[in-house]
Amino acid sequence: MGEPGILSLIELDKEERELLIDYMTALKRTEVYEVLENMYGVDILKFMDVFAGESIKIPNRNYVYKVIKYIQIYKYCERRDFTEEAIENASKVFDRRKSSITRVIDKVERVLAKLKE
């Protein structure tokens, strides 16, 4: 992933942006550019500039949802210093067994440790 470059400096009006998206969509036979334009609007070129030449793979919704739950559990316990009481309360709040809460905490810590390697 790069830093913003020349594309970030180009200003397109709405009609030019729409035509660019139509053109890119036709070339790649995909609707992803249209979705990106709807999300990023005038910042679409900045997005394209930063990710130029990159392939981005987004996990499926179920996986992302599971990770969000893991993060919520982890942060809940972290804010309470990972005490036994925090884990017990988290099991009630998130409707999971205490052993499940502990496994989630361990998993998040293992994954985050990879960033430090």
TIMI-913868 format. One line per field, with one value per residue (C-alpha): residue number from 0; x, y, z; residue in three letters. Coordinates in nm, 2 decimals, always signed. Layout:
i (NUM:...)
X (X:...)
Y (Y:...)
Z (Z:...)
aa (ALA:...)
This chain:
i (0:1:2:3:4:5:6:7:8:9:10:11:12:13:14:15:16:17:18:19:20:21:22:23:24:25:26:27:28:29:30:31:32:33:34:35:36:37:38:39:40:41:42:43:44:45:46:47:48:49:50:51:52:53:54:55:56:57:58:59:60:61:62:63:64:65:66:67:68:69:70:71:72:73:74:75:76:77:78:79:80:81:82:83:84:85:86:87:88:89:90:91:92:93:94:95:96:97:98:99:100:101:102:103:104:105:106:107:108:109:110:111:112:113:114:115:116)
X (+0.00:+0.14:+0.11:-0.12:+0.05:-0.05:-0.40:-0.48:-0.40:-0.65:-0.99:-1.28:-1.63:-1.92:-1.98:-1.61:-1.60:-1.91:-1.77:-1.44:-1.63:-1.83:-1.51:-1.33:-1.63:-1.66:-1.29:-1.29:-1.65:-1.72:-1.94:-1.69:-1.59:-1.94:-1.97:-1.64:-1.75:-2.07:-1.87:-1.58:-1.73:-1.47:-1.21:-1.23:-0.91:-0.73:-0.85:-0.73:-0.40:-0.33:-0.42:-0.29:-0.16:-0.28:-0.52:-0.75:-0.94:-1.21:-1.32:-1.68:-1.94:-1.96:-1.59:-1.58:-1.87:-1.69:-1.38:-1.58:-1.73:-1.38:-1.26:-1.56:-1.50:-1.13:-1.18:-1.45:-1.21:-0.91:-1.09:-1.14:-0.78:-0.86:-0.96:-1.15:-1.45:-1.42:-1.41:-1.71:-1.91:-1.81:-1.95:-2.28:-2.28:-2.17:-2.37:-2.06:-1.89:-1.60:-1.37:-1.49:-1.41:-1.06:-1.00:-1.11:-0.87:-0.58:-0.66:-0.67:-0.34:-0.18:-0.29:-0.18:+0.16:+0.22:+0.22:+0.51:+0.72)
Y (+0.00:+0.33:+0.69:+0.93:+1.05:+1.23:+1.09:+1.26:+1.60:+1.56:+1.73:+1.59:+1.73:+1.50:+1.42:+1.35:+1.12:+0.94:+0.89:+0.76:+0.51:+0.39:+0.36:+0.16:-0.06:-0.14:-0.22:-0.45:-0.57:-0.52:-0.29:-0.24:+0.11:+0.23:+0.11:+0.28:+0.60:+0.59:+0.54:+0.78:+1.04:+1.31:+1.10:+0.81:+0.92:+0.94:+0.58:+0.46:+0.64:+0.49:+0.13:+0.16:-0.18:-0.35:-0.64:-0.61:-0.91:-0.84:-1.14:-1.24:-1.07:-1.37:-1.36:-0.99:-1.01:-1.28:-1.07:-0.76:-0.98:-1.09:-0.73:-0.62:-0.90:-0.83:-0.46:-0.52:-0.73:-0.51:-0.21:-0.41:-0.52:-0.88:-0.97:-1.29:-1.07:-0.91:-1.25:-1.36:-1.05:-1.07:-1.42:-1.29:-0.98:-1.17:-1.49:-1.72:-1.95:-1.82:-2.06:-1.91:-1.56:-1.67:-1.84:-1.52:-1.31:-1.55:-1.56:-1.18:-1.15:-1.42:-1.24:-0.90:-1.04:-1.12:-0.74:-0.70:-0.97)
Z (+0.00:-0.10:+0.00:-0.19:-0.51:-0.83:-0.85:-0.52:-0.68:-0.96:-0.92:-1.12:-1.14:-1.08:-1.45:-1.50:-1.20:-1.31:-1.66:-1.51:-1.30:-1.60:-1.80:-1.53:-1.47:-1.84:-1.86:-1.56:-1.60:-1.24:-1.04:-0.76:-0.89:-0.87:-0.51:-0.43:-0.59:-0.39:-0.07:-0.13:-0.37:-0.45:-0.26:-0.51:-0.68:-0.34:-0.26:-0.61:-0.56:-0.22:-0.34:-0.70:-0.81:-0.50:-0.46:-0.17:-0.03:+0.22:+0.44:+0.43:+0.66:+0.90:+0.96:+1.01:+1.25:+1.45:+1.47:+1.58:+1.86:+1.96:+1.97:+2.18:+2.43:+2.44:+2.50:+2.76:+2.96:+2.89:+3.03:+3.35:+3.36:+3.26:+3.61:+3.69:+3.77:+3.42:+3.25:+3.45:+3.37:+3.01:+3.00:+3.11:+2.88:+2.57:+2.66:+2.65:+2.88:+3.08:+2.90:+2.57:+2.69:+2.79:+2.45:+2.28:+2.49:+2.41:+2.04:+2.01:+2.20:+1.97:+1.66:+1.79:+1.89:+1.52:+1.45:+1.68:+1.52)
aa (MET:GLY:GLU:PRO:GLY:ILE:LEU:SER:LEU:ILE:GLU:LEU:ASP:LYS:GLU:GLU:ARG:GLU:LEU:LEU:ILE:ASP:TYR:MET:THR:ALA:LEU:LYS:ARG:THR:GLU:VAL:TYR:GLU:VAL:LEU:GLU:ASN:MET:TYR:GLY:VAL:ASP:ILE:LEU:LYS:PHE:MET:ASP:VAL:PHE:ALA:GLY:GLU:SER:ILE:LYS:ILE:PRO:ASN:ARG:ASN:TYR:VAL:TYR:LYS:VAL:ILE:LYS:TYR:ILE:GLN:ILE:TYR:LYS:TYR:CYS:GLU:ARG:ARG:ASP:PHE:THR:GLU:GLU:ALA:ILE:GLU:ASN:ALA:SER:LYS:VAL:PHE:ASP:ARG:ARG:LYS:SER:SER:ILE:THR:ARG:VAL:ILE:ASP:LYS:VAL:GLU:ARG:VAL:LEU:ALA:LYS:LEU:LYS:GLU)
